[in-house]
């Protein structure tokens, strides 16, 4: 019994992408260190929640990775129904948590809070990847009707999450939609039309869609007077000061004075990068960038090795999710982009985010561990018989 279990473990280790697992785990443990440092002057134990979420997410990811993603995608409708139900639930029992300005969480038994939009991102990767591969198989990916169905598919989560007030997450969905459709081969003219429509809609977005807080967060990027820096620009200003104070090698982990005094508001969430900047310096920040760069390269590598378009689309979807959140988060922290409430993957405190990110990592591992398409087996067997017959024929 024990020997069989050990044999299965050894076999799993041989088949899995060990480097990708290592990168995600190192990122999580790096994040644990930063959160532990940040919370040393806080009564809330963010680290405990983070570790529990990591364990749950990792176990689920392993289970997903050994399951053929083609089989998982057959149940795309379940992913769609679950994500829609969770999203609609927020409109009835949604709550607001500290440091946010939207009602995007639900409270579970035991006082645990869960953010459905994080799970919806993973469900969207599955359903949208299936949609793209279906259109490609039917040769409808380049048709106008096919593209319209893709737009409608993406518009559902974008619209619902916008109505919740979480425009940061809605932006992530929009950019994932753009990256996945472009990588799938949707023709360039549709993107030109799409961006032209967005450009024309800017006045409407500014006057009718964005609220005053969102406008101020945009304007503060170009307004550096004292009034702006002490209100909407305060978090970004203090974040940049914390990063600059670290110099090359930082003040030392658990020794950052600004971290201890909690100068940067809600630093454990969107601004966790500033903890690395102050306490580990430029070297610590570069280490984070290297980790993400290697992670993204491994995800792209898995997409290139995928045996079918479904596997490729899943990997590209996860690549887009990680890459988009990293770019937006670092842009927020450095004052290049407005604060929109996007976490730094694997680093920021947030159980929903970490657990769901590992679900996505499990999907990528599933693509890596299942390099053959089950639908191609009869074809391959017939080809092999033909080859053997031609070689050994008298």
GUDREN-303359 format. One record per residue: residue in one letter; x, y, z of N, C-alpha, C in turn. Coordinates in steps of 0.001 Angstrom, whole numbers, plus 500000, padded with zeros to 6 digits. Layout:
% GUDREN-303359
AXYZXYZXYZ;...
This chain:
% GUDREN-303359
X500825498792500000500000500000500000500860501260500000;X501801501296500966502702502443501068503568502545499823;X504020501376499337504870501369498141504117501908496922;X502840501547496802502026502042495683501872503551495738;X501643504063496949501515505517497118502813506210496735;X503936505656497194505242506252496876505512506192495375;X505112505086494751505302504953493296504504506009492540;X503280506270493003502437507290492371503046508687492548;X503588508932493733504211510227493997505426510429493106;X506258509393493013507455509476492163507061509677490704;X506044508947490266505572509082488885505044510492488620;X504317511039489598503792512403489443504929513410489324;X505925513264490182507067514194490156507783514126488820;X507902512929488256508575512785486967507811513470485843;X506478513386485905505642513891484806505378515391484882;X505395515950486079504987517333486254506086518313485873;X505707519562485660506675520624485372507233521120486702;X508328520533487119508881520800488451509341522243488607;X509875522815487544510364524195487629509205525169487839;X508100524926487139506935525803487297506378525717488710;X506263524492489251505816524339490632506758525074491575;X508051524915491351509048525553492226508893527065492213;X508680527640491033508549529095490923507322529600491685;X506190528895491559504979529339492262505143529199493775;X505766528117494208505952527902495649506931528923496227;X508023529189495518508984530202495973508307531570496069;X507479531908495075506757533181495106505848533255496330;X505153532155496628504257532138497788505033532294499096;X506137531596499234506914531694500473507580533063500604;X507979533640499504508494535013499513507387535936500021;X506181535730499510505040536524499959504760536329501438;X504904535083501941504706534833503372505642535707504212;X506889535782503788507879536572504533507487538052504566;X507048538570503422506671539984503359505428540268504205;X504445539362504150503225539548504945503535539441506430;X504391538486506808504773538330508209505441539589508731;X506265540205507906506922541443508311505917542577508449;X505002542686507492504037543781507501503081543701508685;X502731542492509102501695542356510130502260542369511552;X503563542593511691504138542498513036503616543584513985;X503048544646513421502471545700514265500952545742514115;X500373544612513649498930544562513387498310543444514213;X497059543615514565496357542601515349495790541481514481;X495691541715513169495107540741512257496195539787511749;X495902538483511800496873537483511349496627537162509872;X497141538018509002496989537785507567497751536555507112;X498876536288507769499742535185507353499040533839507512;X498303533659508592497601532402508825496620532118507691;X495843533142507324494891532986506221495609532648504921;X496744533315504692497505533106503463498030531677503370;X498540531154504477499097529800504486497995528757504286;X496856528948504940495734528019504772495256528012503318;X495126529209502728494694529321501332495702528667500399;X496977528839500695498031528213499893497907526695499930;X497709526133501113497604524677501252496382524139500509;X495246524804500684494028524366499993494202524473498478;X494731525611498033494921525831496600495898524854495984;X496981524564496697497996523673496146497474522240496033;X496761521775497063496196520419497011495200520306495850;X494344521328495714493381521332494604494096521365493258;X495200522130493187495958522233491937496562520898491536;X497066520145492504497633518820492211496554517895491660;X495375517933492274494265517103491796493881517490490368;X493815518790490109493486519271488760494560518846487764;X495822518938488173496924518654487245496939517209486763;X496505516266487602496507514861487186495247514503486389;X494313515430486329493092515233485550493291515849484167;X492951515137483135493122515628481768492270516880481563;X492927517957481132492214519214480930491124519097479866;X491286518178478921490230517951477924488953517446478591;X489134516582479590487992516076480354487370517195481193;X488221518011481804487734519133482619486904520091481773;X487410520395480584486740521374479715485400520877479188;X485187519562479206483889519040478765482753519528479658;X483119519883480877482122520367481836482176521892481954;X482460522553480833482571524011480829481292524667481339;X480154524036481065478882524627481473478746524682482990;X479372523725483687479357523765485148480158524971485646;X481310525212485029482117526381485384481324527670485140;X480598527706484032479807528892483704478699529111484728;X477993528048485076476884528168486029477396528567487413;X478471527923487868479027528227489192479470529682489277;X480200530142488263480688531522488295479540532521488248;X478514532236487452477358533136487377476592533169488699;X476383531997489309475671531947490579476415532717491667;X477732532518491724478531533228492720478500534735492481;X478580535125491207478570536547490880477233537179491241;X476144536491490928474821537024491264474604537057492779;X475221536101493488475070536067494943475561537344495597;X476625537915495016477197539141495571476175540275495601;X475278540312494623474286541391494570473275541299495714;X473172540128496335472174539935497392472796539902498788;X473949539238498912474553539122500246476003539612500240;X476373540394499260477735540888499176478064541847500301;X479343541838500704479802542741501753481046543474501273;X481384544529501970482590545295501682483605545023502775;X484851544777502404485898544532503389486810545740503460;X487600545801504521488475546950504736489460547170503608;X489636548423503230490585548775502181490031548707500786;X488715548447500649488101548365499325486936549346499248;X486514549614498018485379550521497835484274549860497019;X484268548515497003483234547799496269482675546685497136;X481474546237496801480831545148497533481030543873496721;X482197543265496867482550542132496016482868540862496773;X482529540793498055482844539625498881481558539033499449;X481616537760499776480523537113500507481114536479501759;X480332536447502806480807535881504065480352534426504175;X481323533531504370481051532109504502480954531735505977;X480449530538506283480406530095507684481786530142508332;X481819530551509594483091530670510293483713532039510168;X482976532975509555483494534333509413484476534515508276;X484633533493507434485565533576506301484928534382505177;X485707535268504568485217536031503428485813535473502142;X485027535487501084485448534938499788485069535921498690;X485986536121497746485758537033496623485463536222495367;X484205536136494952483825535300493806484529535663492503;X484881536930492314485505537331491051486825536612490811;X487527536204491902488784535483491735488549534103491132;X487514533416491609487185532111491037486615532263489632;X485883533347489402485312533595488078486406533760487027;X487548534308487408488667534447486474489110533075485965;X489202532109486876489628530765486476488543530091485650;X487294530258486062486185529693485281486147530297483878;X486434531578483780486446532257482478487537531681481581;X488695531374482146489770530777481358489293529472480726;X488584528650481508488098527361481000487021527560479937;X485998528350480262484868528499479333485280529233478063;X486096530269478202486493531040477021487464530253476154;X488334529460476779489246528596476014488461527567475223;X487449527003475851486588526040475160485855526715474004;X485381527919474210484680528674473174485602528941471977;X486813529380472264487775529664471199488127528406470413;X488362527303471115488735526065470430487571525519469609;X486358525694470099485176525250469341485053526028468031;X485215527356468110485130528174466899486242527817465916;X487433527529466458488550527160465583488265525834464871;X487699524861465602487377523571465007486310523699463919;X485357524596464126484271524792463170484627525806462085;X485878526297462113486352527290461142485484528558461165;X485096528981462361484271530177462508484970531272463311;X486260531052463577486989532015464392487175533341463673;X487183533300462345487378534520461564486071535132461076;X484969534499461408483682535026460955483182536112461904;X482383537011461370481848538106462174480965537579463303;X480110536613463001479225536044464013480027535368465124;X481078534660464714481925534003465711482547534999466666;X483062536099466126483683537130466959482647537788467867;X481442537996467362480372538591468173480056537699469374;X480025536378469164479754535478470293480857535561471345;X482097535758470901483204535916471848483043537195472658;X482650538270471992482436539551472677481329539419473715;X480246538763473339479130538576474267479546537716475455;X480354536695475189480854535817476250481627536636477283;X482550537463476808483374538264477724482574539382478387;X481562539897477696480782541017478225480006540638479486;X479664539361479633478872538933480799479640539145482103;X480842538553482279481558538809483542482011540255483688;X482413540885482576482851542283482656481716543171483158;X480534542993482576479393543821482956478939543573484383;X478831542292484771478357541966486117479318542466487186;X480613542296486951481591542717487956481701544239487996;X481500544892486864481443546360486868480276546844487722;X479133546171487619477960546559488408478195546360489907;X479101545446490259479468545274491661480339546416492169;X480904547185491246481789548278491619483262547928491564;X483593546695491142484992546260491084485511546435489654;X485785547680489279486237547957487915487659547460487665;X488442547278488731489773546710488559489701545296488020;X488845544462488633488667543090488158488042543074486768;X487097543989486520486477544066485190487524544382484131;X488487545252484473489567545586483546490429544358483250;X490685543546484274491480542323484076490771541389483096;X489455541226483256488689540382482335488769540924480910;X488645542232480762488706542843479435490049542577478767;X491131542749479515492464542547478942492735541066478680;X492215540182479535492340538744479267491626538388477964;X490450538951477772489690538730476534490510539156475317;X491140540314475385491928540826474265493122539914473980;X493862539546475023495054538714474840494683537333474294;X493652536718474852493282535363474432492754535325473004;X491942536310472632491428536324471257492540536617470252;X493437537506470617494560537820469717495448536591469519;X495789535912470623496651534732470533495964533594469786;X494632533547469857493889532466469187493829532663467679;X494118533882467210494146534125465769492988534929465224;X492232535595466106491169536487465604491817537585464774;X491226537912463649491846538817462684492021540237463243;X493083540882462767493490542181463290492421543254463092;X491655543156462027490672544206461750489632544330462861;X489330543226463521488366543286464614488928544057465808;X490235543926466041490860544676467130490912546169466809;X491154546490465541491165547899465131489786548519465369;X488744547785464972487377548264465191487092548399466686;X487522547410467464487279547392468907487922548597469594;X489208548841469292489906549959469934489380551306469441;X488927551347468202488323552578467689487026552896468444;X486243551855468713485003552043469476485304552504470906;X486349551933471499486732552351472854487157553814472862;X487954554214471843488390555606471751487193556551471635;X486204556145470847484999556976470688484172557024471972;X484293555967472777483484555878473998484129556561475199;X485365557049475047486062557677476177485260558816476812;X484696559738476029483894560811476655482716560263477464;X482078559199476962480942558606477677481436557938478963;X482568557236478864483132556597480041483453557624481127;X483994558753480701484414559783481667483213560457482327;X482190560733481554481049561493482076479966560618482701;X479807559374482206478679558557482645479068557319483460;X480262556787483215480632555514483841481504555708485081;X482570556492484958483500556685486071482882557576487139;X483054557171488405482599558037489493483702559014489877;X483420559876490844484376560927491209485665560355491778;X485567559293492583486775558672493133487685558153492023;X487102557503491037487892556956489930488533558064489107;X487805559133488892488364560270488156489531560882488922;X489370561023490228490439561618491042491678560738491058;X491481559430491060492626558524491040493387558621489722;X492677558900488654493336559116487365494051560463487335;X493388561495487802493937562849487722495152563029488622;X495208562257489748496319562433490673497649562010490049;X497588561197488992498817560810488294499487561999487638;X498710563030487334499235564218486648499230565457487554;X498751565283488788498635566403489708499407566071490979;X500529566722491212501393566387492339501383567458493425;X500339568279493474500303569295494532500013568641495877;X500205569395496966500084568843498313498698568285498596;X497685568963498128496311568520498383496059567155497765;X496541566971496535496343565693495851497138564580496523;X498389564882496930499237563875497544498724563446498919;X497993564303499583497485563977500918496105563335500887;X495546563172499703494226562539499588494332561305498702;X493968561444497446493938560289496547495323559766496180;X496330560609496271497678560171495925498513559747497107;X497923559734498312498689559462499532499309558065499531;X498538557054499222499036555678499260500170555472498267;X500001555975497053501052555827496044502306556606496421;X502113557820496944503262558644497341504072557959498441;X503379557482499470504080556817500565504700555495500111;X504051554827499179504613553595498647505927553829497928;X505968554884497130507213555203496410508323555623497372;X507958556344498425508948556731499435509523555495500119;X508649554512500426509108553276501073510079552510500181;X509750552415498904510635551711497969511985552420497857;X511931553748497729513173554522497596514037554432498849;X513401554307500025514161554285501277514984553010501426;X514636551975500660515341550707500793516707550670500140;X516949551563499181518238551554498499518475550248497759;X519735549840497703520091548637496968519722547357497709;X520003547323499020519869546066499764518801546122500860;X518161547254501066517057547351501997517473547503503452;X516482547698504292516719547872505728516863546537506448;X516512545463505752516537544142506365515129543645506637;X514887542363506355513569541786506582513197541895508054;X511976542363508327511450542607509674512095543820510350;X512864544609509605513528545774510194513128547103509542;X512163547070508631511758548312507970510949549197508908;X511438550391509249510709551258510191509367551733509653;X509284552007508365508025552469507782507003551327507740;X507492550118507498506597548959507523506043548759508927;X506897548870509916506474548668511299505449549705511736;X505606550935511247504655551997511606503432551995510703;X503422551111509705502303550987508767501983552333508108;X503028552960507575502883554258506916502060554129505639;X502280553047504887501537552823503646500223552117503999;X499078552722503708497793552095504063497576550771503332;X497054549784504036496712548471503473497877547888502662;X499040547951503272500254547537502575500288546034502308;X499565545255503102499595543803502930498883543352501664;X498067544196501079497294543824499897497977544280498610;X497427545320498004497920545760496693499337546320496738;X499782546788497909501082547464497986502130546625498714;X502021545308498618502994544423499261504383544586498638;X504436545024497393505724545230496716506561546277497443;X505901547235498098506643548286498799507355547732500037;X506844546645500616507535545997501740508866545427501248;X508826544771500086510064544244499497511030545376499184;X510520546492498678511383547618498334512085548201499535;X511349548382500644511954548985501836512888548031502564;X512468546767502716513234545866503568514275545040502822;X514058544809501535515008544005500756515633544786499610;X515200546026499448515831546933498504515618546582497038;X516445547186496201516371546993494760516550545514494405;X517430544828495130517692543412494872516437542584495125;X515735542886496199514506542170496506513425542388495470;X513338543628494954512353543948493918512677543235492613;X513950543227492255514377542554491036514118541055491133;X514296540490492325514034539060492513512576538734492201;X511660539622492595510237539415492297509999539448490797;X510606540417490120510438540529488674511006539307487952;X512132538803488424512730537612487813511822536403488007;X511263536263489205510347535161489483509166535168488515;X508551536332488345507398536431487455507803536220485995;X508954536729485612509413536551484227509608535079483909;X510252534360484804510469532924484597509147532164484598;X508245532565485480506942531924485553506184532087484241;X506193533307483711505480533576482457506114532825481285;X507439532719481294508126531965480244507712530488480294;X507620529926481505507224528524481638505781528309481176;X504913529267481470503516529144481029503443529180479508;X504188530103478900504223530173477438504802528899476835;X505815528362477502506423527121477022505401525986477020;X504579525918478063503538524888478122502508525090477017;X502204526359476707501236526629475634501766526178474283;X503071526352474061503672525955472792503738524430472647;X503802523735473791503882522276473760502504521612473812;X501454522410473965500104521847474060499752521093472785;X499020519991472940498718519148471790497513519636470993;X496764520588471530495607521101470800495357522568471169;X494420523174470470494145524599470688493546524852472068;X492815523895472609492236524069473937493331524248474982;X494333523371474945495436523480475889496201524780475725;X496426525168474481497111526427474222496316527602474790;X495012527607474559494181528714475029494162528805476553;X494130527654477226494142527657478695495424528288479220;X496555527883478642497843528442479076497928529937478794;X497467530359477623497496531778477287496586532565478224;X495438531985478582494548532657479516495198532879480864;X495883531864481374496564532004482666497757532941482551;X498460532871481427499564533804481161499046535244481212;X497910535473480571497327536823480555496926537257481955;X496328536353482729495898536688484082497073537128484940;X498145536335484944499317536668485761500000537933485245;X500256537968483940500971539113483365500234540418483546;X498929540419483318498124541644483435498131542146484874;X497929541229485833497886541667487226499237542184487706;X500317541564487249501650542040487630501891543445487084;X501589543651485811501818544962485182500966546042485844;X499686545752486066498801546755486671499216547043488112;X499517545986488877499887546191490271501155547019490405;X502177546663489646503432547423489729503244548840489194;X502392548995488189502086550336487695501410551178488751;X500508550580489538499858551274490645500876551703491689;X501720550756492100502683551005493177503687552093492786;X504093552106491533505093553067491065504480554379490615;X503161554514490704502504555763490349502365555990488861;X502471554921488077502323555031486622500866554842486223;X500162553999486981498760553700486719497939554046487958;X496647554306487794495806554616488954495586553381489836;X495274553617491097494983552524492024493612551955491694;X493575550678491301492311550045490912492063548744491668;X492856548478492699492591547313493534492956545983492935;X494119545899492280494597544644491692495756544119492535;X495663542862492951496695542276493796497909541834492982;X499039541680493685500237541107493077500153539598493255;X500026538832492171499794537386492264500801536674493162;X500281535797494031501042534959494952501682535735496098;X501728537049496026502389537855497051501396538586497947;X500420539243497357499476540038498132498650539159499067;X498329539708500229497464539001501159496064538886500579;X495497537706500674494150537468500149493958535997499859;X493197535316500698493030533881500540492348533493499245;X491323534263498836490606533953497592491551533987496409;X492375535034496358493294535212495238494306534078495159;X494933533760496286495987532739496290495429531368495929;X494330530983496568493752529662496302493355529518494841;X492733530554494277492272530482492886493428530536491895;X494490531260492240495667531281491377496262529880491246;X496233529111492331496755527751492260495846526834491454;X494543527130491438493658526368490551494078526574489097;X494397527815488745494874528108487391496202527445487106;X497086527437488112498382526767487943498172525269487708;X497171524691488383496859523275488170496417523001486745;X495654523924486156495237523768484755496441523776483813;X497385524691484060498587524755483225499386523463483362;X499493522959484591500201521691484799499480520544484099;X498153520580484070497394519545483379497719519534481889;X497846520718481305498220520815479892499619520222479678;X500531520541480591501903520044480488501957518522480638;X501142517972481552501212516545481873500391515666480937;X499618516300480063498811515529479100499148516006477685;X500312515585477172500813516083475889500180515464474661;X499249514542474870498584513929473719497095514208473781;X496511514386472615495078514660472508494336513330472426;X493439513030473387492721511746473343491894511567472078;X491480512655471454490694512553470222491527512113469034;X492864512203469176493742511831468059494188510382468114;X493852509653469176494363508287469334493970507353468202;X492703507325467798492352506422466691493113506747465411;X493318508021465170494047508438463977495492507975464050;X496106508167465237497506507789465398497674506272465275;X496730505507465846496812504053465751496725503593464305;X495833504228463534495668503858462130496931504187461342;X497541505340461635498788505740460961499899504744461282;X499989504350462578501027503401462989500860502055462299;X499586501602462183499326500327461490499755500414460035;X499463501552459413499820501733458010501324501705457820;X502042502376458760503499502438458669504099501038458851;X503593500336459892504116498994460149503824498057458967;X502640498225458389502275497370457247503165497609456057;X503538498867455835504379499183454676505817498723454858;X506252498728456154507635498332456429507816496822456367;X506850496121456957506995494675457080506250493907455990;X505713494629455023504980493947453929505962493114453125;X505554491935452669506460491070451863506730491671450501;
